[in-house]
Amino acid sequence: MGKYGIAVYAICRDEAKFARRWAESMREADWVIAMDTGSADGTRELLRAEGVTVVEQTVSPWRFDVARNLALSLVPAEADICVSTDLDELFRPGWRSALEASWTADAKRARCRYTWSFNPDGSEGVVFWADKIHARDGFRWENPVHEVLEYERAAYRTVLAEGVQLNHRPDPEKSCHQYLPLLELAVREKPEDDRLLYYLGREYLYRGMWEKCIGALQRHLKLESAVWPGERSASMRFIARAHQELGNPLEAERWLLRAIAEAPHLREPWVDMASLSRRLRDWDGAAFFAGRALRISERAKSHILEPSAWGILPYDIRAAALYETGRVREALFVLDRALGRAPGDQHLTQMRARVARTLGSDGE
């Protein structure tokens, strides 16, 4: 045991493909505990072979908060720090020493850098600071899904665990069918919780339930507690997407302009407005909005980040719009910038060749 006693705890079911790599990643802890809720693919056996303490427990009806609280109860009382992870998450080696260096005697919680998604080229997608590291006593999980840790006292000290990197490497084929009914349950239990209502509206969007998406997110925006500009802007963007799918481009435009006004420091609403302008063949608008997006260089470190807004999409839109409005040399310049970020991209390469032919040379 090092400076502090550290325990990792997790819930799992049918995650044999992740078991060994997860156990290896968590091996720096003093205790590694997994609560299995009904695996039939050998997950338990693989974990035990790696030295993980595995306890079998049925949770019915299923709720993530109940399951995580049961798993937390398995952590020994002598543990100082608890680390909640899922089996599709991996720590970068050396995480324990970085965590111990950041933790203080009066700390109750720690936040670490968390990469929630990766782009197809392996670069990071959505990155934010997660807070699933906490003291042994006084915490419990709440909400049937998108569960959060609550502490028994209103005020407590949170430290930033610099150097602790947690990566999410999920199974893209894993079903999330249970999320929607659990989210609907969560909102019924806490109708004034703005974050849960936002998640519900977003889930409706993902499932193509356009009218329900609009209704839920409009309710989210009316809540007194819904004050974070970034999330409000995201709700407006999602409402706009639903209206586009329903064939209401002018209503979509109205919501996107509101989204920009709500959070002009974010690239995402500008890119969405540029995309809509291109769809409507408003090339001057597309050029302006994409150009305005590209002026923003700082990514949001939260769940509202959209990886596509930070890839080649805004370059693609602006180059096409400049070309369509006769600003061919400007389009070539933008394409060269884009290819500097994504060398070898076939779409950009073909577009550059077409633009260069318009100039009558290779563009030089």
N, C-alpha and C positions, 0 to 999 in steps of 0.2 A: 504494500500500500504506500502511496506517495504522500504528498502533503495533505491531501484530502481523500476520503473514501468516496469513490465514484461508482455509481451503479447505472447501467443502461437497462431500460425496460422497453418492451415492445409487445404488440398484439399481432397475431398472424393467422392465416388460414390458406392452405394450398399455395405456398410460396417456395416450393422446393428449388426452383431455379435461382432464387436469391439467397438461399440459406447459408451456403458456405462463404460467399463473398461478404455478406453482412456480418457473420460471426467473426471473420478475419478483421474486418474494419473496426469492430467494437472491442477487439481483444485487449486494448490498452486499459479498459475499465477493470475495476476490482470484481464487480459482479455483472454478469450479462444474463438477463432474464427475459424469456419469451413466454407469453401466455397464448397457447394455441386454442382456437375456438372451433376446431372441427376439421382439421386437415385430413385429406384422404390420399395425398400424393407423396407421403414420406417426409414431409417437412420436419416433423418432430424428431424423427430418427436422425436426419442429417444434422439438425441443430445439436442434439445431444452428443453426436459423434465429434462435434467441434468444441465440446465443453460448455455449451450453453445450458443453463437451468431452464427446463421446459415444464410448465404446468398446464394441464388441460382443463378448460372451463367452457361451459356452454352459456351463451348470452341470448336469452329469448324473452321478449322480442329484441331484435338486434338494435343496439345504439352504440355509437362509438364512445360516447362519454362514459357509459357504464363499463364497457370493456377496458378502457384505459384506466379507470379508477381501480378496477380489480387488478390489473397488471401492476399499478403503482403500489397497491397494498402488499405485493409480494417482495418489494424492496426491503432489505434488512434495515432495522431501526438505526444501526450504527453508520449507515451511509450518510455522508455530508451533502453530496451533490447527486441529483437524479437527472438522467438524460433520456428523454423520450424520443425514440426514432421508430420508423417503419422499416420493414425488411428490404424495401427498394431504395433505401437511403444509405449512403456511404460517407464516412469521415475520411478526410485526407490524413495520412499518417502524421503523427506528432500532435494530434488534437488534444491529447490529455495534458501534456506539458503546457500548451498554450492556454488551456482552460484553467489550470491551476495557477498560472501566472496572472490571470485576469481576476480570479475569484478573490473576494475579501471576506474577512470574518463576519461582517455585517450584511453581506450580499444575500439576497433571497432568489435572485433570478439572473440569468445571463442570456445575452443575445449573440448569435453567431451568424456568419455569412452563409446564406443558403441559396444554392443554385437550383431552382425548381424545374427548369427546363433547359434543354440544349438544342441548338439549331442543327439541321442536317449535316452541316460541315464540321460539327463538333464544337463550335464556339458557344459561349453562354447565351441563353435566351433570357428568361425571367430570373432576376436575381434580387433578393431582398434579405433583410436581417430577421431571422426566426428566433423565437423565444421559447423553445421547448426544453431548456435547461433550467433546473430549479432546485431549491433546497428540499430536503426530505419531508419536512412537516409543514402543514398549513395550506397545502395546495390540493385542489381537486379539479377535475375536468367537467365542463358543462357543455351542453348542446348535443343533440342526437348525431349531428354531422357538422363538419367545419367546427369541431369542438375547440374550446379555448380553456386555458388554465386560469383559474380564479384563486386568489389568495384570501385567507380568512381575515386579513387586516387590510384597511384601505391603502395605507402607505407602506412602501417597502423599497429597498435599494436594488436596482438592476445594473449589472455591469456589462460592458461590451467585451466579448471574448475575441479580441483581435488574434488572428492567426488560426482560428477554428473554422474550417471549411466543411460544410455538409452538402453533398451532392445527391440530387434526386434522380434515380435511374429507373423509371417505372417500366412495366410491361405495357406496351402500347395496345395490346389485345385484351387487356383485362377489362372486364365489364364494370361500369359504374352505375348500373341500373337502379341500385338501392339509394343513390344520392337524392334523387328528386323527391320520393315520398318522405325521406328523412328530413329534407329541407323544408318541405311543406309542414311537417310536424313541428320542426323547430320554430317556424314562424308563428304557428298557432300557439305554441307555448310562450313565445316572446314576441308579440306583434309589434312592439315598439323598438325592437333591436334593429338598428339601421343596417348593420353589417350582414345580418342574416337575410334581411329582405333584399339587399343588393345581390347576395349570392343566389337567392332564389330567382330573381329576375334574370340574372346571367345564365343560370341553368336552363330556364325556359328558352332563352335565346339559342343555347347550344343544341337544344332539342327541336328547334323549329316551331316552337309554340309562340308565334309572334304576338298575338293579342294578349296572352297571359304575361309575356315578357314586358310589354308596354305598360300594362296595368300595375304589375309589381314594382317596376322601376319608377313609375310616376308616384306611387305610394312612398317609395324610398325617399324621393326628393322632397316630399312634404313633411317628413319627420323632422322634428326640432333638433334631434341629435345628429342628423345627416349634414354635417358642417365641413367635412374634409373636401376641399375643392377637387382633388384628384379623383376621388371616388364619385363625386357628383358628376364630374365631367364624363367619367366612364359610363355612368348610368345614361347620360344624355346620348353618348355615342351608340350605346346598345339600342336605345329606343330608336335612334335614326336608322340603324341597320334593320330593325324589325319593320320600320315603315318602308324601307327600300324593298324588302321582300314582299310587302303587301301592295307594292305598286304605287306608293305615295312619295315620289321624289321631292316634291316641294316641302312636304312635312319633314322629310329626312333632312333637307337642307336647313330648315328652321332649327331643328334640334342640334345639328352639328355646329351652327353658328353660336348657339347657346353654350355648347360644350367648349368651344374655343374661348368664349368670353369668361367662362367659369375657371379655366386653367390654361391661360395662354402660354405658360412656361413649359407645358408638356408638348412633345412632338405628336403624340397619338391623335388628338383631335384635328390637327392641321393635315395629317396624312389621310385621315378618313374623309375630310372635306375635299382634298385633292383627288381622292379616288372617286368620290361621287361626281365631281366636276368632269373628270375624264369619262365616266360612264354617260354623262349627259352631253358629252362632246363640247363642253365649255372650256376650250383650250386655254384661253387667257386666265380663267379662274384656276384651272389645274396647274398652270405654270406658277401662278402667284402662291397658291397654298402649299404646293410642294417645295417651292423655294423658301417659304417662311418656315416650313418644317425643318429643312436642312440647316437653318441658322441655329437650331437648338442642339447643343452638343452634350448636355448633361442628362443622363438617363434617370428616371425615377427608380428608386431602390425599394420597390413595393410590388404587390401583386397586380397593380394596374398597368404595368409595362406590357406593351405589345411587341414581341420580337420583330414582327414584319416591318414595323415603323423604323427599326434600327438596322434593317438590311438594305437591299438595293431598291426596294419599292419606291421610296420618294424620289430617288435618282431616275428610275425608270419613267415615272409619271412626268417629272419635270422635263426630261429629255424629249419625250414624245410630244409634250405640249409645246415646247419651244420649236421643235421641228414643224409641227402643224401650223404654227403661226409665223413661219418663215425665218425664225432666228436660228439658222442652221449651225453657224459656228458656235453659238452658245450651247446648242444641243450637243455638239461634239465634245465640248469642254466638260459638260456634265457627265457624258458617257465615259470619258477618260477617267474622271474621278471615280465613277462607279466601278470601272474595271480595275482600278487600283485597289479597291476593297474586295472585289470578287473576280480576280484574274481567271480567265478561261470560261467565264459564264457564257453559255451558248447564246442565250437570248440577247444579252448586252452586246456580244461580239457581232451578231448578225445585225443588230440595230445600228451599231457603229459603222459597219460596212455600208449599209444603205444610206446613212447620213453622209458618209465620206463620198459616195458616188454622186450624191446631189451636188457636192462642191466641185466635182469633176476631178478629184485626186484622192489621195489617201487622207486628206484632211489637214495635211501639214501646211 
